[in-house]
Amino acid sequence: MSPIRNVLICCAGTDTRLGLNMPKCLVPIEGRPLLHWQLDQLEEIENVVIVIGYRASEVMGAVLAKRPDAIFVINHEFETTSTLDSMVRGAAYFREPFIYLDGDLLITPDAIQAVSDASCPCIGIRRTYSDQPVCVRMVDRSNPNMVTAFTRELEDYEWTGLAKLSPQHVKMGAGEAYVYQAIEHFLPVASVKIDCVEIDTQEDLDEAKSWMKKRLASGAFGRLAEAV
């Protein structure tokens, strides 16, 4: 399988539930913006597209400090549109599969590799942990890693906000309200289990800080553990 060359990160939204009056991608984790942890894991990816909106200049500054060659797409309607609308805008720059990543998601380095190595389309899942999860139902026979449905009912695993998609998949789902609803158009899809934490609330942020401390102590971030 050809190595993935493209990544799309959506960072346009506001922090309505977190309440810090700053883009969630800039929330400090162990003294660094969350976005910097993401960009460190994307050093080998050729093309990085960042969709911005809320406090766009601040997000741009943070990105350029780590990734001067990043491409920025502005969602001017970020206050009235969804993350899926931002994805559609960003995916227009690609002609081949790309990794999609929410700007408020902390992941371990091996998560990017796992999704990159998987078939397309593919989504990242983890054991259900959040307070308002979008859970997944999975085949329990020949291929238990195939997701057959998304549901708001409680299941063992939930959708994380990490995926490998193609521009064609995004076009199929354009017009829906949420990213997972776009993915529903081409179910079933492959999945990989990843280690991650998403930040939506203050409680999530506290958990994310604890999560990162533990991963750094365990060496999950390799050389980064020595740099912080």
C-alpha positions in Angstrom: 0.0 0.0 0.0 1.3 3.4 -0.9 2.3 5.6 2.0 -0.3 8.3 2.8 0.8 11.8 1.6 -2.0 14.0 2.8 -3.5 15.1 6.2 -6.4 17.3 6.9 -6.9 18.8 10.4 -10.1 20.8 11.2 -9.5 23.6 13.7 -12.2 26.1 12.7 -14.7 25.6 15.5 -15.2 27.5 18.8 -14.8 26.1 22.3 -18.5 26.4 23.3 -18.3 23.6 25.9 -14.8 24.0 27.1 -15.2 27.7 28.0 -11.6 28.9 27.7 -12.2 31.4 24.9 -9.5 29.9 22.7 -9.4 27.4 19.9 -9.3 23.9 21.4 -6.3 23.0 19.2 -4.3 25.6 21.1 -5.1 24.4 24.6 -1.8 23.8 26.4 -0.9 20.2 27.2 2.4 19.7 29.0 3.4 23.3 28.1 2.7 23.0 24.4 -0.4 23.6 22.2 -2.3 20.5 21.5 -1.8 21.2 17.8 2.0 20.9 18.2 1.6 17.4 19.5 -0.3 16.6 16.4 2.1 18.2 14.0 5.1 16.5 15.6 3.5 13.2 14.5 2.9 14.4 10.9 6.5 15.3 10.1 6.8 12.6 7.4 3.5 13.6 5.8 4.0 15.6 2.6 0.9 17.7 2.5 -0.8 19.1 5.6 -4.0 21.2 5.2 -5.4 23.0 8.2 -9.0 24.4 8.1 -9.2 27.5 10.3 -12.0 29.9 11.4 -12.3 30.9 15.0 -9.3 33.1 16.0 -7.7 32.1 12.7 -4.5 34.2 13.0 -3.6 32.6 16.3 -4.0 29.1 14.9 -2.0 30.1 11.8 0.8 31.4 14.0 1.0 28.2 16.0 1.0 26.0 12.9 3.7 28.0 11.1 5.9 27.7 14.1 6.0 24.0 13.5 5.0 23.5 9.9 5.9 26.5 7.6 4.7 24.6 4.5 1.2 24.0 5.8 -1.8 25.0 3.6 -4.5 27.0 5.2 -8.2 26.9 4.3 -10.5 29.4 5.9 -14.0 28.6 6.9 -15.5 32.1 7.1 -18.8 30.6 8.2 -17.4 28.7 11.2 -20.0 30.0 13.6 -22.9 28.6 11.6 -21.4 25.5 9.9 -20.2 22.1 11.2 -16.9 20.3 11.2 -18.1 18.4 8.2 -18.4 21.7 6.3 -14.8 22.4 7.2 -13.8 18.9 6.0 -15.5 19.4 2.7 -13.5 22.7 2.2 -10.2 21.1 3.1 -10.7 17.9 1.2 -11.1 19.9 -2.0 -7.3 20.2 -2.1 -6.7 16.5 -2.4 -7.0 14.0 -5.3 -6.0 10.9 -3.3 -6.7 9.5 0.1 -5.9 11.5 3.2 -5.9 11.2 7.0 -8.6 13.3 8.7 -7.9 14.5 12.3 -10.1 16.6 14.6 -8.1 19.5 16.0 -9.1 18.7 19.6 -7.9 15.1 19.5 -4.7 13.8 21.3 -3.4 10.6 19.9 -0.3 8.4 20.4 2.2 8.4 17.4 1.3 4.8 16.5 -2.3 5.8 15.8 -1.4 7.8 12.7 0.6 4.9 11.4 -2.1 2.4 12.1 -4.7 4.4 10.2 -2.2 5.1 7.4 -1.5 1.4 6.9 -5.2 0.4 6.9 -7.4 0.1 3.9 -9.4 3.1 2.7 -11.9 4.0 4.1 -11.0 3.4 7.7 -11.9 5.0 11.1 -10.1 5.1 14.4 -12.1 3.8 17.4 -11.5 3.3 21.1 -13.2 1.9 24.1 -16.2 4.1 25.0 -15.2 6.8 27.5 -16.7 10.2 26.6 -19.9 11.7 28.1 -21.7 12.1 24.7 -20.2 9.3 22.5 -21.0 8.4 19.0 -20.6 4.7 19.3 -20.1 2.1 16.6 -21.6 -1.4 16.0 -19.2 -4.0 14.6 -19.4 -7.3 12.8 -18.9 -10.1 15.2 -18.1 -12.9 12.8 -15.5 -13.2 10.1 -14.1 -9.7 10.4 -14.9 -8.1 13.8 -13.0 -4.9 12.9 -15.6 -3.8 10.3 -18.0 -1.0 11.5 -21.5 -1.5 10.3 -23.3 1.4 12.0 -23.0 4.5 14.2 -25.3 4.9 17.1 -26.0 7.2 20.1 -26.9 4.0 22.1 -24.1 2.8 24.4 -21.7 0.3 22.8 -18.3 -1.0 23.6 -16.4 1.3 21.2 -16.8 4.9 20.0 -15.8 6.9 16.9 -12.7 9.1 17.8 -12.4 11.7 15.0 -9.5 10.0 13.2 -10.1 8.5 9.8 -8.6 7.7 6.4 -10.8 8.8 3.6 -10.8 9.8 0.0 -12.2 13.0 -1.6 -14.9 10.9 -3.2 -16.1 9.7 0.3 -16.4 13.3 1.4 -18.4 14.3 -1.7 -20.8 11.4 -1.0 -21.5 12.7 2.5 -21.6 16.4 1.8 -24.8 18.0 3.1 -24.9 16.0 6.3 -24.6 17.6 9.7 -21.7 15.6 11.2 -18.6 13.8 9.9 -19.8 10.4 11.1 -23.1 10.9 9.2 -21.0 11.4 6.0 -19.2 8.2 6.7 -22.5 6.4 7.1 -23.0 6.7 3.3 -20.3 4.0 2.6 -20.6 1.7 5.6 -19.3 -0.9 6.4 -15.8 0.5 6.9 -12.7 -0.9 8.4 -11.6 0.3 11.8 -8.4 0.3 14.0 -8.3 0.6 17.7 -6.3 3.6 18.9 -5.2 5.3 22.1 -6.6 8.8 22.3 -8.5 11.4 24.2 -10.7 14.2 22.9 -11.2 17.6 24.6 -14.7 19.0 24.7 -15.1 20.0 28.4 -13.0 21.1 31.3 -13.3 17.5 32.6 -11.9 16.3 29.3 -9.0 18.7 29.6 -8.1 17.4 33.0 -8.3 13.9 31.7 -6.1 14.8 28.7 -3.4 16.3 30.9 -3.4 13.1 33.0 -3.4 11.0 29.8 -0.4 12.8 28.4 1.6 12.6 31.6 1.1 8.8 31.7 2.0 8.4 28.0 5.1 10.4 28.3 6.2 8.5 31.4 5.6 5.2 29.6 7.7 6.3 26.6 4.7 6.1 24.2 5.9 9.3 22.6 9.5 8.1 22.1 12.0 10.9 21.8 9.4 13.5 22.6 9.4 12.3 26.2 12.9 13.6 26.5 12.2 16.9 24.8 9.5 18.0 27.1 
